[in-house]
Amino acid sequence: MTAYDFDAPVERHGTDSLKFDQQPPSGAAEDVLSMWVADMDFKAPEEVLRAIEVRARHGVFGYTQPSDGYYQSVASWMRSRHGWEIDPRHILITPGVVFALAVAVRAYTEPGDAVLLQPPVYYPFSGVVRDNGRVPAEAPLAYAGADGGYTIDFEAFERVAAESGAKLFLFCSPHNPVGRVWREDELARIADICMRYGITIVSDEIHADFVRPGFKHVPLASLSPEIADNTVTLSSASKTFNIAGLQVAHAVISDERRRRAFNKALWVSGYSLPNTLGLVATQAAYDHGAPWIDALNAYLEENWALLERFVRTRIPELKLVKAQGTYLAWLDCTALGMDNAQLERFILKDARLWLDQGHIFGASGSGFVRINIATQHSTVERALLQLEQAVRMLRA
């Protein structure tokens, strides 16, 4: 056992957990295993818990503003983990990345404007576009099968960029749900197209700290000052350290005009000051959490190995798309020949699993499911055995 016991089960029922205490979808088995929403079944690092306890014992939770040290901690993490030098003055705080996506849509577009998306992609992307009266302009990723994975169809992307008149591109890097960690040449080409067509890029990089061996996350804004000035980078310690409920995220915006526009939209939304304990947890995580996330990534790699081996050898009807990052597995179930409703019923009732259905990420996600493997080895094994049993019944 390592210094971190990630195998230790954590009972999350009865904590008002979205993942475990929300009513499952209609038709789910009574003992359905929840592996859908992207938070983890691990306790936050001890350094984070201690920092929260110390602050809580003070007993006063009045309005709080971030200290200079807080901003330095965020900048130091980006420098040490991703080689990205940022000016702490360029960091704006928001209560979450999805909230920040909506703020960006309102800051940089007008009702009726087109916003570029690359489905299948994290479903709030299309939600914040439509809900704010904008129009999704889709340039789907190209799928070359489970082994080939997903790539950017640059010709199609440029065509949609030109024809749609889009003012904004919501980019997912690393990509949720398909697990791509974009190469530097891909990032540079995307940035070039967007700059030529006057499209501001909002880069959601919340999964940046979950990259598998052999791959490297490159912050889009780190490529050049010109690209940085055309980019709004969204990030948070919430995904990395499992503190999403504390509601703190960041927007890094080097261009003064874009930063002012974002800040104005943030203020108009009614948001002003961050969660007190969220600030404490985030700073403690960035200051002391590097050994913990390194150990966790090694543990998650064992989950990936288990998943890959099991699906390949025991459920050959299904294909696991090769993931380069995130802790979200993208499983190709198209060979089962089911429509969206049939696949959802099969997963919820027969496999007794509550997963995210692929079609919610866009039409090109139909026939896929997303599995959150940021959990104990025993839970991943249980899920795979249930899935194997359900597929075996189909064979009978």
C-alpha positions as CSV (number, residue, x, y, z in Angstrom):
1,M,0.0,0.0,0.0
2,T,1.3,3.5,-0.8
3,A,1.1,6.4,1.5
4,Y,-2.3,7.2,0.1
5,D,-4.9,4.4,0.5
6,F,-7.1,5.0,-2.5
7,D,-8.6,1.5,-2.0
8,A,-10.3,2.6,1.2
9,P,-14.1,2.8,0.6
10,V,-15.8,6.1,1.3
11,E,-19.5,6.0,2.1
12,R,-21.1,8.9,0.2
13,H,-24.8,8.0,0.6
14,G,-26.5,10.3,2.9
15,T,-24.3,13.3,2.2
16,D,-26.7,14.9,-0.3
17,S,-24.3,13.7,-3.0
18,L,-25.5,14.4,-6.5
19,K,-23.9,11.2,-7.6
20,F,-25.3,8.9,-5.0
21,D,-28.4,10.6,-3.4
22,Q,-30.2,11.9,-6.4
23,Q,-33.0,9.7,-7.6
24,P,-31.8,7.4,-10.4
25,P,-33.5,7.7,-13.8
26,S,-36.8,5.8,-14.4
27,G,-36.3,2.2,-15.1
28,A,-33.0,1.8,-13.2
29,A,-32.4,-1.4,-11.2
30,E,-32.8,-0.9,-7.4
31,D,-29.1,-1.7,-6.8
32,V,-27.9,0.5,-9.7
33,L,-24.2,1.5,-9.4
34,S,-23.6,5.2,-9.9
35,M,-20.6,6.1,-12.1
36,W,-21.9,9.0,-14.1
37,V,-21.2,12.5,-12.9
38,A,-17.5,13.5,-12.9
39,D,-16.5,13.8,-9.3
40,M,-14.3,11.2,-7.5
41,D,-14.9,8.7,-4.7
42,F,-11.7,9.7,-2.9
43,K,-11.3,12.0,0.1
44,A,-9.4,15.3,-0.7
45,P,-5.8,15.4,0.4
46,E,-5.1,15.6,4.2
47,E,-3.5,19.0,3.7
48,V,-6.7,20.3,2.3
49,L,-8.8,18.8,5.0
50,R,-6.6,20.3,7.7
51,A,-6.7,23.7,6.1
52,I,-10.5,23.6,6.1
53,E,-10.6,22.5,9.7
54,V,-8.3,25.3,10.9
55,R,-10.3,27.9,9.1
56,A,-13.6,26.4,10.3
57,R,-12.4,26.6,13.9
58,H,-12.1,30.3,13.6
59,G,-15.8,30.4,13.5
60,V,-16.5,33.5,11.5
61,F,-17.4,33.1,7.8
62,G,-17.9,36.7,6.6
63,Y,-17.3,38.0,3.1
64,T,-13.8,36.9,2.0
65,Q,-11.5,38.2,-0.8
66,P,-8.6,36.2,-2.2
67,S,-5.1,37.2,-1.0
68,D,-2.1,37.9,-3.1
69,G,-0.8,34.6,-1.9
70,Y,-3.8,32.9,-3.3
71,Y,-3.2,34.2,-6.8
72,Q,0.5,33.3,-6.5
73,S,-0.5,29.7,-5.6
74,V,-2.6,29.4,-8.7
75,A,0.1,30.8,-10.9
76,S,2.8,28.6,-9.3
77,W,0.7,25.5,-10.0
78,M,0.4,26.4,-13.6
79,R,4.1,27.0,-13.9
80,S,5.3,23.9,-12.1
81,R,2.7,21.5,-13.5
82,H,2.2,22.8,-17.0
83,G,5.1,25.1,-17.8
84,W,2.7,28.0,-18.2
85,E,3.8,31.4,-16.9
86,I,0.8,33.5,-16.1
87,D,0.4,37.0,-14.5
88,P,-1.6,36.6,-11.3
89,R,-3.4,39.8,-12.2
90,H,-4.9,38.0,-15.1
91,I,-6.8,35.6,-12.9
92,L,-10.5,36.1,-12.3
93,I,-12.4,33.9,-9.9
94,T,-15.8,32.3,-10.7
95,P,-17.9,29.7,-8.8
96,G,-17.4,27.1,-11.5
97,V,-16.2,26.3,-15.0
98,V,-19.8,25.9,-16.4
99,F,-20.8,29.2,-14.8
100,A,-17.7,30.7,-16.5
101,L,-18.7,29.2,-19.8
102,A,-22.1,31.0,-19.6
103,V,-20.4,34.2,-18.6
104,A,-18.1,34.0,-21.6
105,V,-21.0,33.4,-23.9
106,R,-22.7,36.5,-22.6
107,A,-19.5,38.5,-22.6
108,Y,-18.3,37.8,-26.1
109,T,-21.5,37.2,-28.2
110,E,-25.0,38.6,-28.8
111,P,-28.3,36.7,-28.9
112,G,-28.5,34.9,-32.2
113,D,-24.7,34.6,-32.7
114,A,-23.2,31.3,-33.6
115,V,-20.8,29.6,-31.1
116,L,-18.5,26.8,-32.4
117,L,-18.6,23.4,-30.7
118,Q,-16.8,20.1,-31.4
119,P,-19.2,17.3,-30.5
120,P,-19.3,14.8,-28.9
121,V,-18.5,17.3,-26.1
122,Y,-19.3,18.0,-22.5
123,Y,-23.1,18.6,-22.7
124,P,-23.2,21.9,-20.8
125,F,-21.3,23.4,-23.7
126,S,-24.4,23.3,-25.9
127,G,-26.6,24.0,-22.9
128,V,-25.0,27.4,-22.1
129,V,-25.1,28.3,-25.8
130,R,-28.8,27.5,-26.4
131,D,-30.0,28.7,-23.0
132,N,-28.4,32.1,-23.6
133,G,-30.2,32.4,-27.0
134,R,-27.1,31.7,-29.1
135,V,-26.8,29.0,-31.9
136,P,-24.4,26.0,-31.8
137,A,-22.3,25.7,-34.9
138,E,-21.0,22.2,-34.8
139,A,-17.8,20.9,-36.3
140,P,-17.8,17.3,-35.1
141,L,-14.6,15.5,-34.2
142,A,-13.7,12.7,-36.7
143,Y,-13.9,9.2,-35.3
144,A,-11.6,6.5,-36.6
145,G,-12.8,3.6,-34.4
146,A,-11.8,2.7,-30.9
147,D,-8.2,2.2,-31.7
148,G,-7.8,5.3,-33.8
149,G,-9.8,7.5,-31.5
150,Y,-10.8,11.0,-32.3
151,T,-9.1,13.8,-34.3
152,I,-10.0,17.3,-35.4
153,D,-11.2,17.6,-39.0
154,F,-9.5,20.9,-39.7
155,E,-11.1,21.4,-43.1
156,A,-14.6,21.0,-41.7
157,F,-13.7,23.1,-38.7
158,E,-12.5,26.0,-40.9
159,R,-15.5,25.6,-43.1
160,V,-17.9,25.9,-40.2
161,A,-15.9,28.8,-38.7
162,A,-16.1,30.7,-42.0
163,E,-19.8,29.9,-42.9
164,S,-21.3,30.3,-39.4
165,G,-19.8,33.7,-38.7
166,A,-19.1,32.4,-35.1
167,K,-17.7,34.9,-32.6
168,L,-16.8,32.3,-30.0
169,F,-15.4,28.8,-29.8
170,L,-15.9,26.6,-26.7
171,F,-12.9,24.2,-26.7
172,C,-12.4,21.2,-24.4
173,S,-8.8,20.4,-23.6
174,P,-8.3,17.7,-22.5
175,H,-11.4,16.6,-24.2
176,N,-14.4,15.3,-22.2
177,P,-15.8,12.7,-23.0
178,V,-13.5,11.3,-25.7
179,G,-10.2,11.6,-23.7
180,R,-8.0,13.3,-26.2
181,V,-5.0,15.3,-25.0
182,W,-4.4,17.7,-27.9
183,R,-0.9,17.9,-29.4
184,E,0.8,21.3,-29.7
185,D,0.5,21.2,-33.5
186,E,-3.2,20.6,-33.2
187,L,-3.6,23.5,-30.8
188,A,-1.6,25.8,-33.0
189,R,-3.7,25.0,-36.0
190,I,-7.0,25.5,-34.1
191,A,-5.7,28.8,-32.7
192,D,-4.6,30.0,-36.2
193,I,-8.0,29.3,-37.7
194,C,-9.8,31.1,-34.9
195,M,-7.6,34.2,-35.0
196,R,-8.0,34.4,-38.8
197,Y,-11.8,34.4,-38.5
198,G,-11.9,36.7,-35.4
199,I,-13.2,34.0,-33.1
200,T,-12.4,34.2,-29.3
201,I,-11.5,30.8,-27.8
202,V,-12.7,29.7,-24.4
203,S,-10.5,26.7,-23.4
204,D,-12.0,24.5,-20.7
205,E,-8.8,22.9,-19.2
206,I,-10.3,21.5,-16.0
207,H,-9.0,18.0,-16.7
208,A,-5.5,19.2,-17.3
209,D,-4.0,17.4,-14.3
210,F,-5.4,14.0,-15.5
211,V,-3.0,13.0,-18.3
212,R,-1.9,9.4,-18.9
213,P,1.7,8.4,-19.3
214,G,3.2,9.3,-22.7
215,F,1.0,12.4,-23.1
216,K,1.4,16.0,-22.0
217,H,-1.2,18.7,-21.5
218,V,-0.2,21.9,-23.2
219,P,-2.2,25.0,-22.2
220,L,-3.5,26.6,-25.4
221,A,-2.6,30.1,-24.1
222,S,1.0,29.0,-23.5
223,L,1.8,28.8,-27.2
224,S,2.4,32.5,-27.8
225,P,1.4,35.9,-26.5
226,E,-0.9,36.4,-29.5
227,I,-2.7,33.1,-28.9
228,A,-2.9,33.9,-25.2
229,D,-4.6,37.3,-26.0
230,N,-7.3,35.5,-28.0
231,T,-7.9,32.8,-25.3
232,V,-9.9,32.6,-22.1
233,T,-8.6,29.7,-20.1
234,L,-10.9,28.0,-17.6
235,S,-9.5,25.8,-14.8
236,S,-10.1,24.7,-11.3
237,A,-8.7,22.7,-8.5
238,S,-12.1,21.2,-8.1
239,K,-11.6,18.4,-10.5
240,T,-8.0,17.6,-9.5
241,F,-8.6,17.5,-5.8
242,N,-12.3,16.5,-5.6
243,I,-13.5,19.8,-4.1
244,A,-16.2,20.7,-6.6
245,G,-18.8,21.4,-3.9
246,L,-16.6,24.3,-2.6
247,Q,-17.4,26.3,-5.8
248,V,-14.2,28.0,-6.9
249,A,-12.8,28.1,-10.4
250,H,-10.6,30.5,-12.5
251,A,-10.6,32.3,-15.8
252,V,-7.1,33.4,-17.0
253,I,-7.5,36.3,-19.5
254,S,-4.4,38.1,-20.6
255,D,-6.1,40.5,-23.0
256,E,-7.3,43.6,-21.1
257,R,-10.3,44.2,-23.3
258,R,-11.5,40.6,-23.0
259,R,-10.8,40.6,-19.3
260,R,-12.9,43.7,-18.7
261,A,-15.8,42.2,-20.8
262,F,-15.7,39.0,-18.8
263,N,-15.5,40.8,-15.5
264,K,-18.5,43.0,-16.4
265,A,-20.6,39.9,-17.4
266,L,-19.5,38.2,-14.2
267,W,-20.7,41.2,-12.2
268,V,-24.0,41.5,-14.1
269,S,-24.6,37.8,-13.3
270,G,-24.8,38.7,-9.6
271,Y,-21.5,37.1,-8.6
272,S,-19.1,39.1,-6.5
273,L,-17.1,37.2,-3.9
274,P,-16.0,33.6,-3.7
275,N,-16.7,30.8,-1.2
276,T,-14.5,31.3,1.9
277,L,-13.7,27.6,2.4
278,G,-13.3,27.1,-1.4
279,L,-10.4,29.6,-1.3
280,V,-8.8,27.9,1.6
281,A,-9.1,24.5,0.0
282,T,-7.9,25.6,-3.4
283,Q,-4.8,27.3,-2.0
284,A,-3.9,24.3,0.2
285,A,-4.4,22.0,-2.7
286,Y,-2.1,23.9,-5.0
287,D,0.5,24.5,-2.3
288,H,0.7,20.9,-1.0
289,G,-1.3,18.6,-3.3
290,A,1.3,17.6,-6.0
291,P,2.4,14.3,-4.3
292,W,-1.3,13.3,-3.8
293,I,-2.3,13.9,-7.5
294,D,0.8,12.1,-8.7
295,A,-0.1,9.1,-6.6
296,L,-3.8,9.3,-7.6
297,N,-2.9,9.3,-11.3
298,A,-0.8,6.1,-10.8
299,Y,-3.8,4.5,-9.1
300,L,-6.1,5.6,-11.9
301,E,-3.7,4.1,-14.4
302,E,-4.4,0.7,-12.8
303,N,-8.1,1.3,-13.3
304,W,-7.4,2.1,-17.0
305,A,-5.4,-1.1,-17.3
306,L,-8.1,-3.2,-15.7
307,L,-10.8,-1.6,-17.9
308,E,-8.8,-2.0,-21.1
309,R,-7.9,-5.7,-20.4
310,F,-11.4,-6.7,-19.3
311,V,-13.3,-5.1,-22.2
312,R,-10.8,-6.5,-24.7
313,T,-10.8,-10.1,-23.4
314,R,-14.3,-10.6,-21.9
315,I,-16.7,-8.2,-23.6
316,P,-15.4,-8.0,-27.2
317,E,-18.7,-6.7,-28.4
318,L,-17.8,-3.4,-26.8
319,K,-14.9,-1.2,-27.7
320,L,-13.1,1.1,-25.3
321,V,-11.9,4.3,-27.1
322,K,-8.2,4.8,-26.3
323,A,-8.0,7.6,-23.7
324,Q,-5.0,9.9,-23.3
325,G,-6.4,11.9,-20.4
326,T,-9.3,12.6,-18.0
327,Y,-10.7,9.8,-15.7
328,L,-13.7,9.3,-18.0
329,A,-13.9,6.2,-20.2
330,W,-15.7,6.4,-23.5
331,L,-17.2,3.1,-24.4
332,D,-18.4,2.3,-28.0
333,C,-21.5,0.1,-27.7
334,T,-22.6,0.6,-31.3
335,A,-22.1,-3.1,-32.1
336,L,-25.0,-3.9,-29.8
337,G,-27.3,-2.3,-32.5
338,M,-29.5,-0.5,-29.9
339,D,-31.1,3.0,-30.3
340,N,-30.6,5.5,-27.5
341,A,-33.6,4.4,-25.5
342,Q,-32.7,0.8,-25.8
343,L,-29.1,1.3,-24.8
344,E,-30.1,3.5,-21.8
345,R,-32.5,0.8,-20.6
346,F,-29.9,-1.9,-21.1
347,I,-27.3,-0.1,-19.1
348,L,-29.6,1.0,-16.2
349,K,-31.7,-2.1,-15.8
350,D,-29.7,-5.1,-17.2
351,A,-26.2,-3.9,-16.4
352,R,-27.4,-2.1,-13.3
353,L,-25.1,0.9,-14.0
354,W,-25.9,4.6,-14.0
355,L,-23.7,6.0,-16.7
356,D,-23.8,9.1,-18.9
357,Q,-25.5,8.2,-22.2
358,G,-23.4,9.2,-25.2
359,H,-26.2,11.0,-27.0
360,I,-26.3,13.8,-24.5
361,F,-22.9,14.9,-25.7
362,G,-24.2,15.3,-29.2
363,A,-25.7,13.2,-32.0
364,S,-22.3,11.7,-32.8
365,G,-22.2,10.3,-29.3
366,S,-25.2,8.0,-29.9
367,G,-24.3,4.4,-29.2
368,F,-21.6,5.3,-26.6
369,V,-21.6,5.6,-22.8
370,R,-19.3,7.5,-20.5
371,I,-17.9,5.8,-17.4
372,N,-16.3,7.6,-14.5
373,I,-13.4,5.4,-13.3
374,A,-12.2,7.8,-10.5
375,T,-13.2,5.3,-7.9
376,Q,-11.9,2.3,-6.0
377,H,-10.5,-0.7,-8.0
378,S,-13.2,-2.9,-6.5
379,T,-16.0,-0.6,-7.8
380,V,-14.5,-0.7,-11.4
381,E,-14.3,-4.5,-11.2
382,R,-17.9,-4.7,-9.9
383,A,-19.1,-2.5,-12.8
384,L,-17.3,-4.6,-15.4
385,L,-18.7,-7.8,-14.0
386,Q,-22.2,-6.4,-14.2
387,L,-21.7,-5.2,-17.7
388,E,-20.2,-8.6,-18.7
389,Q,-23.2,-10.4,-17.3
390,A,-25.6,-8.2,-19.1
391,V,-23.9,-8.6,-22.5
392,R,-23.7,-12.4,-21.8
393,M,-27.5,-12.4,-21.5
394,L,-27.8,-10.8,-24.9
395,R,-25.7,-13.6,-26.4
396,A,-28.0,-16.3,-25.0
